[in-house]
Amino acid sequence: MSVSERERVAHVLRRLSMGVQPDLAASMASAGGAITRALDMSGPVAVPPPLPSVAAADKPKPRAELLRMTGALAWWFARMASPEQMIAERLIWFWTDHFAINMQKVRSADLVWQYHATIRQHATGSFAELLHGVAKSGAMLVFLDGIQNSVHERNENFAREVMELHTLGRDQYSQADIVAASRSFTGWLARLPYSPATERSAPAATPEFGSYLLERRHDDGTKTLLGATGDFDLDRALDVILSQPATARFIAAKLYRALVGLTPDPATVDALASGFRSNWSITELVHAIVARPDLVADAAVRTIARSPLEKLVGLAEATGTAHVKVGPALTALRTLGYLPFFAPNPAGYPSGPALYGPQQLVHAFDLAFAVDSVVPGPAPDVLARFGVFDASTTTRDLVDRTSNARQRTLLALGSPEFCLR
């Protein structure tokens, strides 16, 4: 069955924002108009709110630090559901998953929220600047053991992950390259108020939770990295990695899959990577991807499993909930393994078939505790609020089988069509 234009409009909005945007889906006449609207970056830039301040005499505990972030996370959830600067929010989550961290190890809400601010600042700008910024963020330095990496005792964790997960992809580098990169990255620390050693060694101008290079811990010897030789430091080593054609290809292909939902052929990857590598503009890469007919092709519709976070945002939009209840939302997301800033590993969050397991499907209903409202009306109206227009007869009949508005809302939330985007 071919895809209706209404479904195609909703599909574009699902891919280019974090939610279903039901009001826009109902008002847009064409997929082309939906693309233009979703890519609109006009309007004021969203500024992350500050975290509540606390005395920092003791090393923070992850649970307490997560509680400090509840207001900030409520703000972020509201931004994800907002019809303003939709592509920015989609990209902010894409890069959060790409440069994954876990606060269980980072421990500090301040480091994590600064990392979020760095991603938000560069999410639609230069990938090169984003890479450099994240590599120096205190959260990443702690998470991938950059603060343990020194000329006296090398730690290769970040060097390995930055090449495999963040830039080049697998099989594009050697163990010798990992050694050279890790040597280049030595010496970086984060100023942590609860760590007297970092307080003493930080330059006077370093802000709390800011990162800095301690020269005596840096290996300033000559290195050979990916065929280039020099006395590389962190910035110059990252530039060498960026200079590799594989980096542009890896990022272009990954973002294509995230937005289009299909695997690009080699010619498409080459074309996208060529333009991307010329200036590292993320916005231009997005425009190049969505300009291709693939995004709105029938074959691209509902090919990506909707994550628990996207289900939460979609539920909030469907019910018209301006602010979700953060406590129940975080409880559900933790159960579902999708708590923001608690990625299960450096490769990021589960995707694809991993989101179809019994626990994922059953506990997705726990997200309903984060909203008080329900979606009234008959099945087509309820499903439309969830961005589902080409529903199967089985789904429509099942939703229509009950007159209870809450049950209809939950059935729409758990429908096969909503579980894909």
Buried (B, 14 or more C-beta within 10 A) or exposed (E): EEBEBBBBBBBBBBBBBBBBBBEBBBEBEEBEBBBEBBBBEEEEEBEBEEBEEEEBEEEBEBEEBBBBBBBBBBBBBBBBBBBBBBBBBBBBBBBBBBBBBBBBEBBBBBBBBBBBBBBBBBBBBBBBBBBBBBBBBBBBBBBBBBBBBBBEEBBBBBBBBBBBBBBBBEEBBEEEBBBBBBBBBBBBBBBBBBBEEBEEBBEEEBEBBBBBBBEEBBBBEEBBBBEBEEEBBBEBBBBBBBEBEBBBBBBBBBBBBBBBBBEBEEEBBBBBBBBBBEEBBBBBBBBBBBEBEBBBBEEBBBBBBBBBBBBBBBBBBBBBBEEBBBEBBBBBBBBBBBBBBBBEEBBBBBBEEEBEEEEBEEBBBBBBBBBEBBBEEEBBEBBBBBBBBBBEEEBBEBBBEEEEBEEBBBBBBBBEBBBBB
